[in-house]
């Protein structure tokens, strides 16, 4: 290779390293924190566990009567009933095509007013052992950057005054608790997710540039790792050592360790930076141009509630925390009853009789969702590479992954897969070919979501910690080397200025 080209590659790696070495060190350190403390979230198990039992509610209106009194005439995509809003039974009605729910008092049919401080405290009391404390409202803060919370803003902040220092965020629209964060979670997240995802850039003037900033920093990081790998191999003498007897030419300890750790951990560093970029779905590369499965066809006319039974006829079990109305194509409306421990029972919405589904019924319902033919199906009773559960605190955990499920495969251009809950008949999500590719390029490469490892902890922990420490050694020595170079440059410039 031409000498000048080599020199340019050396200079590229040197100054990119000076610019990015601290960011790399923060990424490796914060990644290890995130293995054990995730970004705050209210998991489904936590939400159900803190809801008061519906049996404690007074006589409640039937759904159609409550909707009529509230003036809600548009068809609904979803209807829920629980006691999570202001401590009283509330219907949460989501119209077709809308993201936000309308909260309706289930005893009177009156829509709830926008959440007040008193309402936020009333909703928080089911989480508190002592009287909670109101702490005002926030539009968005370090622990509420999630776009899923946009329909609930502004958020009311309530401190529980408990030993864990729990902070609750209450919806400004429905008065539901939508997020909890303990003191430990908040503290570690400044060293974990807040740093890892560069959240200091979120929520302010820089917010619109946040995604592009992360993308371009990741691309620069890949160039840094690739150039360092090439330079490291060039400088390493595999057969004939240098005069010092070493295979590396660097006499200084820090530079020597940077060279060695770079050769050992360059591949995993490049892999992690690349897969981190993939997590951002840069420039929407994993978005499909057209979806073969139309989710709107699951309930094209919305929920049919004209004959819905009143809640008292549906509370067959003790300790029911939530009722959720839904409808599977070709069947009558149903109600899913949720208990505090997450167990579910499916009931006919009109009679309260228990329901169940077989594979043929679910396949027939799935066939209505697409013009593309169903080419295959799988009945999953165990997790596999594309359908699996992660720990609650992780980015993809906490949502629940029930078994068994039916996987339906369509013969469309995107080779769409649909997952259906075998017990409730509800859609759990779809995966097109591009999203399955993302599963390989992000989840597998970044957090090593590989069942043989995930099912054999602490083997997964040991592998990721060793590799992370190697990356931290590489970037940490780079920080020291870069700082020393900048100091020498500054001292030389100062000396030169004094001489002039």
C-alpha positions in Angstrom: 0.0 0.0 0.0 1.2 3.5 -0.8 3.1 5.2 2.1 0.9 8.3 2.0 -2.3 6.3 2.1 -0.9 4.4 5.1 -0.1 7.6 6.8 -3.6 9.0 6.2 -5.1 5.8 7.6 -2.9 6.2 10.7 -3.9 9.8 11.1 -7.6 9.0 10.6 -7.6 6.4 13.3 -5.5 8.6 15.7 -7.8 11.6 15.5 -11.1 9.7 15.3 -9.8 7.9 18.4 -9.1 11.1 20.2 -12.6 12.3 19.4 -14.5 9.1 20.2 -12.5 7.2 22.7 -14.4 8.6 25.7 -17.8 7.9 24.0 -16.7 4.3 23.4 -15.7 3.9 27.1 -19.1 5.3 28.2 -20.9 2.9 25.8 -19.1 -0.1 27.2 -19.5 0.9 30.9 -23.2 1.9 30.5 -23.9 -1.3 28.6 -22.7 -3.4 31.6 -25.0 -1.3 33.8 -28.0 -2.0 31.5 -27.4 -5.7 31.8 -28.9 -5.4 35.3 -30.7 -2.1 35.6 -32.9 -1.2 32.6 -34.7 2.0 31.6 -37.6 2.5 34.0 -40.9 1.0 32.9 -44.2 -0.2 34.4 -44.4 -3.8 33.4 -47.7 -5.5 32.8 -47.2 -7.7 35.9 -46.5 -4.6 38.1 -49.6 -2.8 36.7 -51.9 -5.7 37.3 -50.5 -6.4 40.7 -51.2 -2.9 41.9 -54.8 -2.6 40.5 -57.5 -2.9 43.1 -59.9 -5.8 42.7 -63.0 -5.0 40.6 -65.2 -6.9 43.0 -64.7 -3.9 45.4 -66.5 -1.6 42.9 -70.2 -0.6 43.2 -72.9 -1.6 40.7 -71.4 -0.6 37.3 -73.0 0.3 34.0 -72.9 -2.0 31.0 -70.3 -0.9 28.4 -72.9 0.3 25.9 -74.8 2.3 28.5 -71.6 4.0 29.8 -70.5 4.9 26.3 -73.9 6.3 25.5 -73.9 8.5 28.6 -70.4 9.7 27.8 -71.4 10.6 24.3 -68.9 8.2 22.7 -70.4 7.3 19.4 -67.4 6.2 17.3 -66.6 2.5 17.0 -63.9 1.2 19.4 -60.7 -0.7 18.8 -60.3 -1.5 22.5 -62.2 -1.3 25.7 -60.8 -1.9 29.2 -62.3 -1.7 32.7 -60.2 -1.4 35.9 -59.9 0.6 39.0 -56.5 2.2 38.2 -57.9 5.7 37.5 -58.6 7.8 40.6 -59.2 4.6 42.5 -62.6 4.0 41.0 -63.9 1.7 38.3 -63.2 3.3 34.9 -63.8 2.3 31.3 -60.9 3.1 29.1 -62.2 3.3 25.5 -59.9 3.6 22.5 -61.7 4.6 19.3 -60.7 3.0 16.0 -57.7 4.7 14.5 -56.9 6.6 17.7 -53.9 6.2 20.0 -55.4 7.8 23.1 -58.1 6.3 25.3 -61.1 8.1 26.7 -61.6 7.6 30.5 -65.2 7.1 31.6 -66.5 6.7 35.1 -68.1 3.1 35.0 -70.7 3.9 37.7 -72.0 7.2 36.2 -71.0 7.3 32.6 -69.3 10.7 33.0 -66.0 11.3 31.1 -63.1 11.9 33.5 -61.8 15.5 33.6 -58.1 16.1 32.8 -56.0 14.7 35.7 -55.7 17.0 38.7 -53.2 16.7 41.6 -55.9 15.1 43.8 -56.7 12.6 41.0 -53.1 11.6 40.6 -52.7 11.0 44.3 -55.9 8.9 44.3 -54.5 6.7 41.5 -51.2 6.4 43.3 -52.6 5.2 46.6 -52.9 1.6 45.4 -49.1 1.6 45.1 -48.4 3.2 48.4 -48.1 1.9 52.0 -48.2 5.5 53.3 -49.7 8.7 52.0 -47.9 9.7 48.8 -46.6 13.1 48.0 -47.5 15.2 44.9 -44.5 16.6 43.1 -46.0 18.5 40.2 -46.1 17.8 36.5 -43.5 17.2 33.8 -43.8 17.2 30.0 -40.8 14.9 29.7 -37.8 14.1 31.8 -34.8 11.8 31.9 -37.0 8.8 32.7 -40.0 9.4 30.4 -38.5 9.8 26.9 -40.5 6.8 25.6 -42.8 7.8 22.7 -45.5 5.4 24.1 -46.1 8.1 26.8 -46.8 10.9 24.4 -50.6 10.5 24.6 -50.4 10.8 28.4 -48.4 14.0 28.6 -48.2 16.1 30.7 -47.3 13.5 33.4 -48.1 14.0 37.1 -45.3 13.1 39.4 -46.1 11.4 42.7 -43.5 10.3 45.3 -44.5 7.2 47.4 -42.3 8.1 50.4 -41.3 4.4 50.6 -37.9 2.8 51.4 -37.2 2.3 47.7 -37.8 6.0 46.9 -40.4 5.1 44.3 -41.6 7.8 41.9 -44.8 7.3 39.9 -45.8 9.0 36.7 -49.5 9.4 36.2 -51.3 10.0 32.9 -52.6 13.6 32.4 -55.4 12.2 30.3 -56.7 9.0 32.0 -55.2 9.3 35.5 -53.6 5.8 35.2 -50.2 5.2 36.6 -48.0 4.7 33.5 -44.5 4.5 34.8 -42.7 3.8 38.1 -39.0 4.4 38.9 -37.3 3.6 42.1 -34.4 5.6 43.5 -32.0 2.8 42.5 -33.4 2.7 38.9 -33.1 6.5 38.6 -29.6 6.7 40.0 -28.2 3.8 37.9 -29.9 5.0 34.8 -27.8 8.1 34.7 -24.9 5.7 34.4 -26.8 3.2 32.2 -29.5 3.9 29.6 -29.3 7.7 29.9 -25.6 7.6 28.9 -25.9 4.6 26.5 -28.7 6.1 24.4 -27.2 9.6 24.6 -30.4 10.8 26.3 -28.8 14.1 27.4 -29.6 15.1 23.8 -33.3 14.3 24.2 -36.2 16.6 25.2 -34.5 19.9 24.3 -33.5 21.9 21.2 -31.3 19.0 20.0 -34.2 16.5 20.2 -35.0 16.6 16.5 -31.3 15.8 15.7 -30.9 13.0 18.3 -31.5 10.0 16.0 -29.2 11.3 13.3 -26.6 12.2 15.9 -26.6 8.7 17.2 -26.5 7.2 13.7 -23.6 9.3 12.5 -21.6 8.7 15.7 -22.1 5.0 15.3 -20.9 5.2 11.7 -17.8 7.1 12.8 -17.3 4.5 15.5 -17.3 1.8 12.9 -14.7 3.6 10.8 -12.6 4.0 13.9 -12.8 0.3 14.8 -12.1 -0.8 11.2 -9.2 1.6 10.7 -7.8 0.5 14.1 -8.0 -3.2 13.2 -6.1 -2.5 9.9 -3.4 -0.4 11.7 -3.1 -2.9 14.5 -2.5 -5.8 12.2 0.0 -3.7 10.2 2.0 -2.9 13.3 2.0 -6.4 14.9 4.9 -8.6 13.9 3.6 -12.1 13.9 6.9 -13.9 12.9 9.8 -11.6 13.6 9.6 -9.5 16.8 11.0 -6.0 17.0 14.4 -5.3 18.6 12.7 -5.0 22.0 11.7 -8.7 21.7 8.0 -7.7 21.6 5.6 -8.2 18.7 4.3 -4.6 19.2 6.5 -1.6 18.5 5.2 0.6 21.3 7.5 1.0 24.3 4.8 2.8 26.5 2.6 0.6 28.6 -0.7 2.3 27.7 0.0 2.3 24.0 1.1 -1.3 24.2 -2.0 -2.4 26.0 -4.1 -0.4 23.5 -2.5 -2.2 20.6 -3.0 -5.7 22.2 -6.5 -5.1 23.4 -7.4 -3.7 20.0 -6.3 -6.9 18.3 -8.2 -9.1 20.8 -11.4 -7.1 21.0 -11.6 -5.2 17.7 -14.1 -7.7 16.2 -16.6 -7.5 19.2 -16.2 -3.7 19.3 -17.1 -3.4 15.6 -19.9 -5.8 16.1 -21.4 -3.9 19.0 -21.2 -0.5 17.3 -22.7 -1.9 14.1 -25.6 -3.7 15.9 -26.2 -0.5 18.0 -26.6 1.4 14.8 -29.1 -1.3 13.7 -31.1 -0.8 16.8 -31.9 2.7 15.6 -33.4 1.4 12.4 -31.3 4.0 10.6 -33.1 5.8 7.8 -35.9 3.2 8.2 -34.0 0.4 6.5 -36.1 -2.2 8.3 -39.5 -0.7 7.5 -41.5 -2.6 4.9 -42.8 -0.5 1.9 -46.2 -2.2 2.3 -47.8 -4.5 4.8 -49.6 -7.6 3.6 -51.4 -8.1 6.9 -53.9 -5.4 7.6 -54.5 -5.3 11.4 -57.6 -3.2 10.9 -59.3 -6.2 9.4 -59.1 -7.9 12.8 -62.0 -5.7 13.9 -63.0 -3.8 10.7 -66.2 -2.4 12.2 -64.9 -2.1 15.7 -66.2 -3.8 18.8 -69.8 -5.0 18.8 -71.1 -4.1 22.3 -74.8 -3.8 21.8 -75.5 -7.0 23.8 -72.5 -6.8 26.2 -73.3 -8.0 29.7 -72.7 -5.7 32.7 -69.4 -6.2 34.5 -71.1 -8.0 37.5 -72.0 -10.9 35.1 -68.4 -11.2 34.0 -66.6 -11.3 37.4 -66.7 -15.1 37.6 -63.3 -15.4 39.4 -62.1 -13.8 42.7 -59.5 -11.1 42.5 -60.2 -9.9 38.9 -58.1 -6.8 38.2 -59.1 -5.9 34.7 -61.7 -6.8 32.0 -60.7 -6.3 28.4 -63.2 -6.5 25.5 -62.0 -7.7 22.1 -63.3 -9.5 19.1 -61.8 -12.2 16.8 -62.9 -12.2 13.2 -65.9 -14.5 12.7 -66.7 -14.7 16.4 -68.8 -13.0 19.0 -67.3 -10.3 21.2 -65.3 -11.7 24.1 -63.9 -10.4 27.4 -60.5 -11.3 28.8 -60.4 -11.4 32.5 -57.0 -10.7 34.1 -56.1 -11.5 37.7 -53.3 -9.9 39.8 -50.8 -12.7 38.9 -51.5 -12.3 35.2 -53.7 -15.4 34.7 -56.4 -15.0 32.1 -59.8 -16.3 31.4 -61.7 -15.7 28.1 -65.5 -15.2 28.4 -68.3 -14.5 26.0 -69.1 -10.8 26.3 -72.8 -11.4 26.2 -73.3 -14.5 28.4 -70.2 -14.7 30.5 -69.6 -18.3 29.4 -66.0 -19.5 29.2 -64.5 -19.6 25.6 -61.5 -21.4 24.0 -60.0 -21.5 20.5 -58.6 -24.2 18.4 -56.0 -24.0 15.7 -58.5 -24.1 12.8 -60.5 -21.2 14.2 -57.4 -19.1 14.6 -56.1 -20.0 11.1 -59.5 -19.0 9.7 -59.3 -15.7 11.5 -55.8 -15.1 10.3 -56.7 -15.8 6.7 -59.1 -12.8 6.8 -56.3 -10.4 7.5 -54.5 -10.5 4.2 -55.0 -11.0 0.4 -51.9 -13.1 0.5 -52.4 -16.8 1.1 -51.4 -18.6 4.4 -48.6 -20.9 3.3 -47.7 -22.5 6.6 -48.2 -22.4 10.4 -46.5 -23.5 13.5 -48.0 -24.3 17.0 -45.3 -23.1 19.4 -45.3 -24.5 22.9 -41.7 -23.4 23.6 -39.7 -20.3 22.8 -37.5 -20.2 19.7 -35.2 -17.8 17.9 -37.9 -15.3 16.9 -40.4 -15.7 19.7 -38.8 -15.6 23.2 -39.0 -13.8 26.5 -36.4 -11.4 28.1 -36.0 -10.2 31.7 -38.5 -7.5 32.7 -35.8 -4.8 33.0 -34.4 -5.3 29.4 -35.5 -3.2 26.5 -37.7 -6.0 25.0 -38.8 -7.4 28.3 -41.7 -6.8 30.6 -44.5 -7.1 28.0 -45.3 -10.8 28.5 -44.7 -13.6 26.0 -47.5 -16.2 26.5 -47.4 -19.8 25.4 -48.7 -21.6 23.4 -48.9 -19.3 20.3 -49.8 -19.9 16.7 -47.4 -18.6 14.1 -49.0 -18.0 10.8 -46.8 -17.5 7.7 -48.1 -15.6 4.6 -47.0 -15.9 1.0 -46.6 -12.2 0.5 -43.5 -10.3 -0.8 -42.4 -9.5 2.8 -42.9 -13.1 3.9 -44.9 -11.9 6.9 -45.3 -14.0 10.1 -48.1 -13.4 12.5 -48.2 -14.5 16.1 -51.6 -15.2 17.8 -52.2 -16.0 21.5 -53.6 -19.5 21.5 -55.6 -18.9 24.7 -57.2 -15.6 24.0 -57.1 -15.4 20.1 -55.4 -12.0 20.3 -52.7 -10.7 18.0 -49.3 -10.6 19.6 -47.5 -8.9 16.6 -46.2 -9.5 13.2 -42.7 -10.0 11.8 -41.8 -9.3 8.2 -38.6 -10.5 6.6 -36.8 -7.2 7.2 -37.7 -7.3 10.9 -36.4 -10.9 11.2 -33.1 -9.6 9.6 -33.1 -6.9 12.3 -33.4 -9.7 14.9 -30.1 -11.1 13.7 -28.3 -7.8 13.2 -29.5 -6.1 16.5 -30.8 -8.4 19.2 -28.4 -11.3 18.5 -25.3 -9.2 17.8 -25.9 -6.5 20.4 -27.3 -8.3 23.5 -26.5 -11.9 22.5 -30.2 -13.0 22.5 -29.4 -16.6 21.8 -31.5 -19.1 23.7 -28.6 -21.5 24.6 -26.9 -18.6 26.4 -30.1 -16.9 27.8 -31.2 -20.2 29.3 -27.9 -20.9 30.9 -27.2 -17.9 33.1 -24.7 -16.9 34.5 -23.0 -18.1 31.3 -24.6 -15.3 29.4 -23.5 -12.8 32.1 -19.9 -14.1 32.1 -19.5 -13.9 28.3 -20.9 -10.4 28.0 -19.0 -9.0 31.0 -15.6 -10.4 29.8 -16.2 -9.0 26.3 -17.4 -5.7 27.8 -14.4 -5.4 30.0 -12.2 -6.1 27.0 -13.9 -3.3 25.1 -13.6 -1.0 28.2 -9.8 -1.8 28.3 -9.4 -0.9 24.7 -11.4 2.4 24.9 -10.0 3.3 28.4 -6.4 3.0 27.2 -7.5 5.0 24.1 -8.7 7.8 26.5 -5.4 7.9 28.3 -3.4 7.9 25.0 -5.6 10.5 23.5 -5.4 12.8 26.5 -1.6 12.6 26.6 -1.4 13.4 22.9 -3.6 16.4 23.3 -1.5 17.6 26.2 1.7 17.3 24.1 0.0 19.1 21.3 -1.1 21.9 23.6 2.4 22.2 25.2 4.1 22.2 21.8 1.7 25.0 20.5 2.3 27.0 23.7 6.1 26.6 23.3 6.0 27.6 19.7 3.9 30.7 20.4 6.3 31.7 23.1 9.3 31.3 20.7 7.5 33.4 18.1 
